[in-house]
Amino acid sequence: MAIVAAFAVVATGSVGCGGGDDGAGDGNVTLTFWTHTHPPMIELNKKLIAEYESKNPNVKIEYQTIPNTEFNTKMLTSLSTGAGPDVINMDDNALRGEYLPKRLLAEIDPKAFGKSSVDEVEADYVPGTLDGAKDAEGKLYGVPSEFNGTAFAINTAHFKDAGLDPAKPPKTWQEVIDYGKKLNAAGHKQAFNFLYLHSGWYSQWFQTLTNQTGGSIVSADGKTATLESEGTKEALRLWVELARTSGISDPKTSSRDATVPYQDLASGTQSMAIVYPWSMDQIKESNPDTYKNLAVVPLPQPTATSTPVNRVYGYFWAVNNASKQKTEAWKFISYLASQKERWLTDVSFVQPVKGWETSAPAKALPFIDVIAQSYSTGKYDQVGPHWAEVQDTIRSAVDAAVFDGKPVDEALREANEAVQRSIG
């Protein structure tokens, strides 16, 4: 991917769409804007909305936040019925697996960004990073509010308690298990845990592991379920071992609050976790004392000789195809996207514009090298149609294997049949 080369240089609102017809009528415009609940993001969104309304007195933006456990379902249902907000903020899996195949989104308007073509808009971004908002024909439907690589965090104080050297973090998942047993012996009973929140989180973890083991959920064309491949089985076996059979933690003790997903790591209850750039900002705000003891290190790999493989994902601002205010909606998105340094400083959201890594906010991140490395080894996941159903199936399969002890082969055989029915 071109992403590799580019990043390697661094070691509460109404439900209907807005009224009026693209600036027609009396000139007053009301836009509706929905996001999930991430407190630092919400705070900055509110500031930017106030600024935009001040600069554009004819525009009123009605902002609604939706609980994370309800967000995907409510957003997809509303847009599918021709309602929903004018402006959405949604992850790349959902865009490519649901919204774009169903033609629910409007193509990007380059004029709103002061550009004469979509190619000019793309030229501002690191190559490959906009692929998460493109359809099968390569048409672009959004710009990223955040672009995330996957990293790993360790509690250095816990490591010292267990006689482990924080400067030598685990490089493989087996070392995570070995270190976890030493952490347990030192009194840290929740050495490592996945987060068992909504289906999107389940598929996120599963895709991270399958990327590393050579597995997948669907084929490259998105038309065939591939959950019975050996690589995919290896990924779920690894999850089961990390979560249950190794004994380094009890998955039933993992926090279930999707608004503050890293509560266990932030409170000092958990010793190791898979993290993203925004995770650390949230922990710093909620538990600054614990944050001082956390180090961000590269994501562990299946073996010491494995070529590092990572997962990247993004959230994108996009416009509802049913909106009657597409022009003004894209102008508002353009303003949000223009505040890239504030997104990085206030929320730790990376917007992958060219040269982001040389900005002052980027250089101020203590873990910038690790994040840049995660981008250089990362890739978007392959998705297929009806992805919401697929994610629910993944969740059921993982729950069956992790919590109920169902054999991995059996859980994935049943899941494979269900996914094929969904995408077939």
Secondary structure, DSSP 8 states (H G I E B T S, - for coil): -HHHHHHTT-----SS--SSSTT-TTS-EEEEEEEE--HHHHHHHHHHHHHHHHH-TTEEEEEEEE-HHHHHHHHHHHHHTT-S-SEEEEEHHHIIIIITTTT-B----GGGGT-SSHHHHHTTB-TTTTGGGB-TT--B--EEEEEE--EEEEEHHHHHHTT--TTS---BHHHHHHHHHHHHHTT--EEE-----SHHHHHHHHHHHHHHHT--SB-TTS-SB-TTSHHHHHHHHHHHIIIIIT-S--GGGS---TTSTTHHHHHTSEEEEEE-HHHHHHHHHH-HHHHTTEEEE---BSSTTS---EE-EEEEEEEBTT-S-HHHHHHHHHHHHHTHHHHHHHH-----BTTGGGSHHHHH-TTHHHHHHHHHTEE-----SSHHHHHHHHHHHHHHHHTS---HHHHHHHHHHHHHHHH-
